[in-house]
Amino acid sequence: MKHFAIGWACTIADLFVRFPLEKIKSIFHNEKYDHISKKRRLIYNVFKEGVHQILDDVIENNVTFKVQGIGYQGGEIHFEAITGNEFEKSR
């Protein structure tokens, strides 16, 4: 019987704690878009959209997304539909 990991979570802010926002150069020559909070929001939105597209592809097209690791083996994301008794047993 398989037991699935379903209890781990973090926020986008947690993922980007050490991200060097000050190194991002704005393509706009306007101080309005050069504020650090605007850069942070841009990075978060790009990340969210990328994850959304990856998950859509994994679920819709039955593909496996592999993440290369640096100093570790990496990981992968795949989707397998589980319903009925099999789902109840896996919990």
Secondary structure as UniProt FT lines:
FT   HELIX           12..15
FT   TURN            16..18
FT   HELIX           21..23
FT   HELIX           31..33
FT   HELIX           36..61
FT   STRAND          65..67
FT   STRAND          75..77
FT   HELIX           84..90
//
